[in-house]
Amino acid sequence: MLHQDGIYNDIQMCRYAGIPAVFDTGGHGIGLYTKTKGELHDALAIAEKNTDKLLST
């Protein structure tokens, strides 16, 4: 790295839960943001019930 404090080194985290909003055309996708094991467990339960949709966590 040439300059460790350069503004170009500030890379934003990808918001994967927002991907369905980019590709969605009428409710065919679900984006879920999880931070805890419990939230991930809930997201997986939702995924099991919605196998016909694009799911991103």
CORBEL-V210003 format. One record per residue. PSI is psi in degrees with one decimal (NA if undefined). NEAR is the number of other ideal C-beta (glycine too) atoms within 12 Angstrom. D_CENTER is the distance of its C-alpha to the mean C-alpha in Angstrom with 1 decimal. Layout:
<<PSI | NEAR | D_CENTER> <PSI | NEAR | D_CENTER>>
//
This chain:
<<129.0 | 7 | 28.9> <-45.6 | 7 | 31.5> <105.0 | 9 | 30.5> <-24.7 | 9 | 28.3> <13.4 | 9 | 28.1> <143.0 | 10 | 27.4> <-26.7 | 9 | 24.8> <-10.2 | 11 | 23.4> <-7.3 | 11 | 22.3> <89.9 | 10 | 19.8> <127.2 | 8 | 16.6> <145.4 | 9 | 13.5> <141.5 | 9 | 10.4> <136.6 | 12 | 7.6> <80.1 | 15 | 4.9> <-31.5 | 20 | 2.4> <-19.7 | 23 | 2.1> <-5.3 | 20 | 5.3> <-43.9 | 19 | 6.2> <-30.7 | 24 | 8.3> <-28.2 | 19 | 10.0> <-42.6 | 15 | 11.3> <-12.8 | 17 | 12.6> <135.8 | 17 | 13.5> <70.2 | 11 | 17.2> <39.2 | 9 | 18.3> <23.6 | 14 | 15.9> <13.5 | 15 | 15.1> <153.7 | 24 | 11.3> <129.1 | 30 | 9.3> <125.4 | 26 | 5.9> <129.4 | 28 | 6.1> <123.6 | 21 | 5.9> <143.9 | 21 | 8.5> <-20.3 | 12 | 11.1> <166.5 | 10 | 14.0> <-38.9 | 10 | 15.4> <-43.1 | 11 | 16.3> <-38.4 | 16 | 12.9> <-40.8 | 17 | 11.7> <-44.9 | 15 | 15.0> <-40.1 | 19 | 14.5> <-39.6 | 25 | 11.1> <-35.8 | 19 | 13.1> <-40.4 | 17 | 16.0> <-40.4 | 20 | 14.2> <-40.0 | 22 | 13.1> <-32.2 | 14 | 16.8> <-13.8 | 13 | 18.0> <55.9 | 20 | 16.1> <-12.6 | 11 | 16.8> <5.0 | 12 | 17.6> <155.2 | 21 | 14.2> <127.1 | 25 | 11.1> <132.9 | 26 | 8.4> <131.4 | 25 | 4.8> <NA | 26 | 3.9>>
//
